Amino acid sequence: MSETPHEYPGQLIEQVRTAAAARTPLRITGGNTKAFCDEPTRGEALSTTGWAGIVSHEPSELVVTVRAGTPLAELETVLAGQGQCLPFEPPHFASGGTVGGMVAAGLAGPARASVGTVRDYVLGARFINGRGELLTFGGQVMKNVAGYDVSRALAGSRGQLGVITEVSLKVLPFAPAEATLVFELGQHDALEQLHRWGGQPLPINASCWVKDDTQASAPNLLFLRLRGAVAAVEAAGERMLREAGGTRMDNAQAGPDWALCRDQRLPFFNAPSADLCLWRLSVPQTAPVLNLPWAQLIEWHGAQRWLWAPASAAREIRAAASAVNGHATLFRAGADGAPDLARFDAPSPAIATITQRLRAEFDPSQIFGQPA
């Protein structure tokens, strides 16, 4: 656990107060491992990396409190030493990611559909608002609900409400057993099977359907990860293999493959062409096969769908997502950066109003999240 000078939060507060007084923007940074998937912002850099360290960890209470600049890998190592983990599997993308960036980005990995996302595990937080005030919301236990919604609002806020300095997170023990099953199924059949199994009490933890279009003879494969009690995993695995005719992977091979999926390092995530963009479609789990002419990788039991397509396809892709009550995000831009294309769909009027009110309350001088 790293030690940092006690006065460092004071330096952050002073930087925010100076910026607020001059009404000059600030650009919050951590490890800069997720900057590619957000709208570019401008202003003087405000780095949280100097404010690192694990404040407290109560393994028996399943709670850890961490400073925002703490490397994510460091936190996961400490938790693993106690047989615990962040069950939502935050993606790393590259080395150097921080806990504050994890919360601000609000991104989760393969298990998200089964265990929840980042905000479901945020118990409390401290952050510096646009006035330079250090605020505390929530607590270290679920029953302490004072300001709980504000703590959760920071998850996925992308630095638009303030500078996260510390978070308290709920953690969970590693599952006693794990198994990865593989089925050769086309996209339609894979989604149908996922919907069928999803309505049953099976310990399905993660799923990934993909077809490697770089090889003409490559099969359509559905990967399913089971986690839970030993007896439950074994019984479910045997039953599902009988029903759909799949095979079971060795955990020594499957584990690294799921980590590659989490960090977008599978072959699918290598851009087929420099001018293509990676699109993320968030749709209901029960959404059917989308009528789009690009290869897809599907996670979260059908709820998250990735595809490579040109920026010029934005209208078609967003219309397809909207038609099934979903939305599309430009996750990785092509070589030209797609400067004229919005990363995110326009929010609904209700969400836009709530967002504006939150930002006006916490950042009245509008120094955070200013577009570049």
Secondary structure as GFF3:
##gff-version 3
##sequence-region A 1 372
A	DSSP	alpha_helix	8	22	.	.	.	ID=ss1
A	DSSP	beta_strand	26	29	.	.	.	ID=ss2
A	DSSP	three_ten_helix	35	37	.	.	.	ID=ss3
A	DSSP	beta_strand	44	47	.	.	.	ID=ss4
A	DSSP	beta_strand	54	58	.	.	.	ID=ss5
A	DSSP	three_ten_helix	59	61	.	.	.	ID=ss6
A	DSSP	beta_strand	63	67	.	.	.	ID=ss7
A	DSSP	alpha_helix	72	81	.	.	.	ID=ss8
A	DSSP	beta_strand	84	85	.	.	.	ID=ss9
A	DSSP	alpha_helix	99	105	.	.	.	ID=ss10
A	DSSP	alpha_helix	112	115	.	.	.	ID=ss11
A	DSSP	three_ten_helix	118	121	.	.	.	ID=ss12
A	DSSP	beta_strand	122	128	.	.	.	ID=ss13
A	DSSP	beta_strand	134	138	.	.	.	ID=ss14
A	DSSP	alpha_helix	148	153	.	.	.	ID=ss15
A	DSSP	beta_strand	163	170	.	.	.	ID=ss16
A	DSSP	beta_strand	172	173	.	.	.	ID=ss17
A	DSSP	beta_strand	177	184	.	.	.	ID=ss18
A	DSSP	alpha_helix	187	198	.	.	.	ID=ss19
A	DSSP	beta_strand	204	211	.	.	.	ID=ss20
A	DSSP	beta_strand	220	228	.	.	.	ID=ss21
A	DSSP	alpha_helix	230	244	.	.	.	ID=ss22
A	DSSP	beta_strand	247	249	.	.	.	ID=ss23
A	DSSP	alpha_helix	251	262	.	.	.	ID=ss24
A	DSSP	three_ten_helix	267	269	.	.	.	ID=ss25
A	DSSP	beta_strand	276	282	.	.	.	ID=ss26
A	DSSP	beta_strand	296	299	.	.	.	ID=ss27
A	DSSP	three_ten_helix	300	302	.	.	.	ID=ss28
A	DSSP	beta_strand	304	310	.	.	.	ID=ss29
A	DSSP	three_ten_helix	311	313	.	.	.	ID=ss30
A	DSSP	alpha_helix	314	323	.	.	.	ID=ss31
A	DSSP	beta_strand	327	332	.	.	.	ID=ss32
A	DSSP	alpha_helix	349	362	.	.	.	ID=ss33
###
